[in-house]
Amino acid sequence: MNSPKKELAAEIELFGEMNFDFVEITIEAPGATPEKIGEKKKAILDALHSYNFGVLAHLPWYFSVAHPYARIQKAILEESVRAFDAAVLLGAKKATVHTEFLPAGLQDRAVHVAKTIETVKSLQKEASNRGIELLVENYLASSFSIKEFKLLFSEVDAKMTLDVGHAEAKDGEGVGSFISAFKGKVAHVHLHDNDKKGDLHLPLGAGKIDLPRCIKELKSFYNGTITLEVHSEDRDYLRLSREKLEVMWFGKAHHQKNKEYQGAVGGAGR
């Protein structure tokens, strides 16, 4: 996932040199708004095509889906539609939105849940009209619980982005619980580490999550895209996290052969 603080085309080139297979583009201020993506379309698309990248999109994590003020919620929906249009320009076929991040105590819980479902319905319709599959990402139970996700999916034809770090945080309810409830709904995964308390987005192995267990649980049913959502200024930790994931998923022998192959072809192969 790109940092929206950095030049998007340069971020894509960095990930390409690290031999990633796809990029998840967060369409977000300050550097990757729909307007700036449109202005720099050629450079961005040239970078994507030069590395033959697959593309996913992510709306701003702070876009409310259950805001207590109707006019603010309307404006957020309008900005979300612009983000979907930018996702189409980038070639993305899937786009992720967060559940509500505002404190649930701002409004009655039933209202909080109903507004979330209403907004996700609207977003799903707009995304579908553009050929995009909408994915809803778990945050913490205080944002939206497993029980509430069950209600949402009973009313909205959407899939899930399973965020392992969020699920394994103190108020996250656990990866195993999400898999038990929604393994048929998971269409994308976010992976990062933390101290089992806060949402820290650490490199893999830098926290306390039992990542081998989580990977084993994922492998039991899933073989799709995984975004390493590592928020470190030192991007070498992103490369290291990719290598750790490859070892956990495919084994050390596969990782070593892949590394040797990449070295032999100058990093062009995967």
C-alpha positions in Angstrom: 0.0 0.0 0.0 1.3 3.4 -1.0 1.9 6.2 1.5 -0.4 9.1 0.3 2.3 11.5 1.6 4.6 10.4 -1.2 4.6 10.7 -5.0 2.3 7.8 -6.2 4.3 6.9 -9.3 7.5 6.7 -7.3 5.8 4.5 -4.7 4.7 2.2 -7.5 8.2 2.0 -8.9 9.6 1.2 -5.4 7.2 -1.7 -5.0 8.0 -2.9 -8.5 11.7 -3.0 -7.7 10.8 -5.0 -4.5 9.1 -7.6 -6.8 5.6 -7.2 -5.5 2.8 -8.5 -7.7 0.2 -5.8 -7.1 -0.3 -2.5 -5.4 -3.2 -1.4 -3.2 -3.6 2.4 -3.9 -5.1 4.4 -1.1 -6.9 7.2 -2.9 -6.3 9.8 -0.2 -4.9 13.2 0.6 -2.4 14.8 0.4 -0.7 13.1 -2.6 -3.2 10.6 -4.0 -6.6 12.4 -4.2 -8.7 11.7 -7.3 -7.7 15.1 -8.6 -4.0 14.5 -8.3 -4.3 11.0 -9.7 -6.1 12.6 -12.7 -3.4 15.2 -13.1 -0.6 12.6 -13.0 -2.5 9.9 -14.9 0.2 9.2 -17.5 3.1 8.8 -15.1 1.0 6.6 -12.7 -0.3 4.3 -15.5 3.2 4.0 -17.1 4.6 2.9 -13.7 1.8 0.4 -13.2 2.2 -1.1 -16.7 6.0 -1.2 -16.6 5.8 -3.6 -13.7 2.6 -5.4 -14.9 1.0 -4.6 -11.6 -2.5 -5.7 -10.5 -4.3 -2.9 -8.7 -6.7 -2.6 -5.8 -8.1 0.6 -4.3 -8.7 1.8 -0.8 -10.8 4.7 0.2 -9.6 7.1 2.9 -9.8 5.2 6.2 -11.2 8.2 7.9 -14.2 8.6 5.6 -17.1 8.1 7.9 -19.8 5.6 7.1 -22.1 6.4 10.0 -21.6 10.1 10.6 -24.2 11.7 12.9 -24.5 14.8 10.6 -26.4 14.0 7.4 -24.8 16.8 5.3 -21.3 15.6 6.2 -22.3 12.1 5.4 -23.6 13.2 2.0 -20.4 15.0 1.2 -18.4 11.9 2.1 -20.5 9.8 -0.2 -19.8 12.3 -3.0 -16.1 12.2 -2.4 -16.3 8.4 -2.3 -17.9 8.4 -5.8 -14.9 10.5 -7.0 -12.6 7.9 -5.4 -14.4 5.1 -7.3 -13.9 7.0 -10.5 -10.2 7.3 -9.8 -10.1 3.6 -9.0 -11.6 2.9 -12.5 -8.9 5.1 -14.1 -6.3 3.0 -12.3 -7.7 -0.3 -13.4 -8.8 -1.5 -9.9 -11.5 -4.1 -9.8 -11.9 -4.1 -6.0 -12.1 -1.2 -3.5 -12.0 -1.3 0.3 -13.9 0.9 2.8 -13.6 1.0 6.5 -16.3 0.5 9.0 -17.0 3.6 11.3 -14.0 4.9 13.2 -15.8 7.6 15.2 -16.6 6.8 18.8 -19.8 4.7 19.0 -20.9 6.7 21.9 -21.7 9.7 19.7 -25.0 8.1 18.8 -27.2 5.2 19.8 -25.6 1.9 18.8 -28.7 0.8 16.8 -28.5 4.1 14.8 -24.7 3.6 14.4 -25.3 0.2 12.8 -28.3 1.2 10.7 -26.3 4.2 9.3 -23.4 2.0 8.5 -25.5 -0.4 6.6 -27.3 2.4 4.7 -24.1 4.0 3.7 -22.5 0.7 2.6 -25.6 -0.1 0.5 -25.1 3.3 -1.3 -21.4 2.7 -1.8 -22.0 -0.8 -3.1 -24.4 0.5 -5.7 -22.0 3.2 -6.9 -19.1 0.7 -7.0 -21.1 -1.9 -8.8 -22.2 0.7 -11.4 -18.5 1.2 -12.2 -17.6 -2.5 -12.3 -15.9 -2.5 -8.9 -16.4 -5.0 -6.2 -16.9 -3.3 -2.8 -15.0 -4.8 0.2 -15.7 -3.8 3.8 -12.8 -3.9 6.2 -13.0 -4.9 9.8 -11.6 -2.4 12.3 -12.3 -3.0 16.0 -15.5 -4.4 17.7 -16.2 -0.9 19.0 -16.4 0.1 15.3 -18.4 -2.9 14.1 -18.6 -6.3 15.7 -18.8 -9.8 14.1 -22.4 -9.9 15.1 -23.0 -6.6 13.3 -21.1 -7.7 10.2 -23.4 -10.7 10.0 -26.4 -8.2 9.9 -24.6 -6.1 7.3 -23.8 -9.0 5.0 -27.4 -10.2 5.3 -28.5 -6.9 3.8 -25.7 -5.9 1.4 -24.1 -7.8 -1.4 -20.5 -7.0 -0.5 -17.4 -8.9 0.4 -14.8 -8.5 3.2 -11.2 -7.3 3.5 -10.0 -9.2 6.5 -7.5 -7.1 8.4 -5.4 -9.4 10.5 -3.8 -6.7 12.6 -7.2 -5.2 13.5 -8.7 -8.6 14.3 -5.7 -9.4 16.6 -5.7 -6.1 18.5 -7.2 -5.9 22.0 -10.7 -5.1 20.8 -10.5 -7.1 17.6 -12.3 -10.4 18.3 -9.6 -12.5 16.7 -8.7 -13.8 13.2 -10.1 -17.2 14.0 -13.5 -15.8 14.9 -13.7 -13.8 11.7 -12.7 -16.8 9.6 -15.3 -19.0 11.3 -18.0 -16.4 10.5 -17.0 -15.0 7.1 -14.5 -17.3 5.3 -16.9 -17.3 2.3 -16.9 -13.5 2.3 -13.1 -12.8 2.5 -11.9 -11.4 -0.9 -8.8 -9.6 0.3 -6.5 -9.5 3.3 -4.4 -6.9 5.1 -1.5 -8.1 7.1 0.6 -6.3 9.7 1.8 -6.8 13.3 1.1 -5.1 16.6 1.5 -5.6 20.4 -1.9 -7.3 20.7 -3.2 -4.1 22.1 -3.2 -1.1 19.7 -3.4 -0.8 15.9 0.3 -0.2 15.2 0.9 -1.5 11.7 4.3 -2.9 12.5 6.5 -5.0 10.2 5.9 -8.7 10.4 7.7 -10.2 13.4 8.1 -6.8 15.2 5.0 -7.3 17.4 3.3 -10.1 19.4 0.7 -11.5 16.9 1.1 -15.3 16.4 1.6 -14.8 12.7 2.4 -18.5 11.8 -1.0 -19.4 13.4 -2.8 -16.7 11.5 -1.2 -17.7 8.2 -2.1 -21.4 8.8 -5.7 -20.3 9.4 -5.8 -18.2 6.3 -4.2 -21.0 4.1 -6.9 -23.4 5.2 -9.4 -21.6 2.9 -7.8 -18.6 1.2 -5.5 -18.2 -1.9 -6.0 -14.5 -2.9 -4.3 -11.2 -2.5 -2.6 -10.0 0.7 -1.5 -6.4 1.2 1.3 -5.8 3.6 0.0 -2.7 5.4 3.3 -1.8 7.1 3.5 1.8 8.1 7.2 2.3 8.5 9.2 5.2 7.1 12.1 2.7 6.5 10.8 0.8 3.5 13.3 -2.0 4.0 10.9 -3.3 6.6 8.3 -3.8 3.8 10.8 -5.9 1.9 11.6 -7.9 5.0 7.9 -8.4 5.8 7.3 -9.7 2.2 10.1 -12.3 2.7 8.8 -13.4 6.1 5.3 -13.8 4.6 6.7 -15.9 1.7 8.5 -18.2 4.1 5.4 -18.6 6.3 3.1 -19.2 3.3 5.3 -21.3 1.0 8.2 -22.6 3.2 11.9 -21.7 3.3 12.9 -23.8 0.3 10.5 -22.1 -2.0 11.6 -18.7 -0.7 15.2 -19.5 -1.3 14.6 -20.7 -4.9 12.5 -17.6 -5.6 15.3 -15.4 -4.2 17.9 -17.1 -6.3 15.7 -16.8 -9.4 15.1 -13.1 -8.9 18.9 -12.5 -8.5 19.6 -14.5 -11.6 17.3 -12.4 -13.8 18.1 -9.1 -12.1 14.9 -8.8 -10.2 12.7 -9.0 -13.3 11.1 -12.4 -12.4 8.9 -13.4 -9.5 
